[in-house]
Amino acid sequence: MNAPESPSLETTEEVMFFDTDAGGVVHNIAYLRFIETCRTRLAARIGMDIPAMMAVQQYPVVVRTEIDYRRPAKFGDTLTIHGWLDELERARFWCRFEIRRTGDDAIFVACRQALALVQLPKGKPLRLPAEWRAKWPHLFRVNE
């Protein structure tokens, strides 16, 4: 039996003038905004109802970002952001992202982010939902 695929999502962003510096090259913070949009939509796909979570003050919080800027995107480029659920632990999950120019195989940005579910206002880390282990057992780390 084949393992189920990891949940994934693609979004598209057009590089606007405000995303760039004076040379027309995308700022590093703009890439993170593109990733944030993709990650928020990916969260919905994996069953995280953000408004419902906010009502009980449980939030997915980014605790680590690893990002490699491989080549610059420029004003007017259309970018495809591909994100997927990569790894699960007891109280933390990892997502990966690649940003490419639409129609181009070259990777502009590769990113990996760790998130934790946190109960506010105490900042208490929570275990990931039990159903995640049943849905994606191949993503759980053996040595948690």
Secondary structure, 3 states (H helix, E strand, C coil): CCCCCCCEEEEEEECCHHHECCCCEECHHHHHHHHHHHHHHHHHHCCCCHHHHHHCCEEEEEEEEEEEECCCCECCCEEEEEEEEEEECCCEEEEEEEEEECCCCCEEEEEEEEEEEEECCCCEEECCCHHHHHHCHHHECCCC
